[in-house]
Amino acid sequence: MSKWSLRGSLRTLFHGARPIDEESWENLEENLILGDFGADASESIVAAVRASVERLNVADERELRGILRDELAERLAANDPTLMLKRPQDPETGRLLPAVVLVVGVNGVGKTTTIGKLARFLTRMRRTIVIGAADTFRAAAVEQVATWGERAGAEVVRPQQAGQDPASVAYQAVQRGIDTDADVVIIDTAGRLQTKAGLMDELTKIRRVVEKLAPVAEVLLVLDATTGQNGLSQAQAFIDHAGVTGIVLTKIDGSAKGGFVVGVQQTTGISVKLLGFGEGIDDLAAFNANTFAQELVGRD
């Protein structure tokens, strides 16, 4: 049984032996839209489920739940949720370098706590972790990520002076990871500057500087599950310009509808890789398509 659950899901649909009719399809599409799947994904899902019903000659709503769950699981599994953290090799020396992870997202989505949880998630897998506190635009962010990182058993590289260039902090963190033979370096980044262009320029600079030492393995975008499509639109600049390779969905145990996960994967091709829930440092789980589909639809 999962430690988290989704509210406002599709669990109230299709409990009885009611014959399938046009009202069934209208109810399904309406609930998908209300569940934050988005109009395009909702229409596509209804069409796919309807085709399966016709092909399997299903007559009543009791079997629709399983068909819907299988359809959602198949869509969610279309993208690989595996964290790509294999350590690269220095082409000149043959030495293993740390896998570098950039964590991006707008302020307020749980980015700082996610970094601590991710560090803990990886230290429990016997990985050694260095965290770079490169969100130097907010002094509180540096202290917060340091506190979470230390709780997780990770080494934290902080700015050496107030207002230090974020890219230089990121560089120092990766260098420290190389010097200590760390497995993974996680770099916190700013969630807001005065302009989107300034924010993306800063991320580009961090990546350029870091990759003088080691390639970036993952760029993880943190999204607040409770904000759904609205949160996705706020984060669109990261998707468009930051080279995002995976999504971390936070606050999944709150009022999250969850349906937008299907929509965002379908429209962007970016995998959801991790789920954050609860307030504890161990409250992070790898994304599993079948489990998520069950939470959305419920079991038979």
Secondary structure, DSSP 4 states (H G I P E B T S, - for coil): --S---SS-STTS--S-PBP-HHHHHHHHHHHHHTT--HHHHHHHHHHHHHHHHHHT--BGGGHHHHHHHHHHHHHTTS------PPPB-TTT-PBPPEEEEEE--TTSSHHHHHHHHHHHHHTTT--EEEEE--TT-HHHHHHHHHHHHHTT-EEEPPSSTT--HHHHHHHHHHHHHHTT-SEEEEE--S--SSHHHHHHHHHHHHHHHTTTS-EEEEEEEEEGGGHHHHHHHTHHHHHHS---EEEEE-TTSS---THHHHHHHHH-PEEEEEE-SSSTT-EEE--HHHHHHHHH---
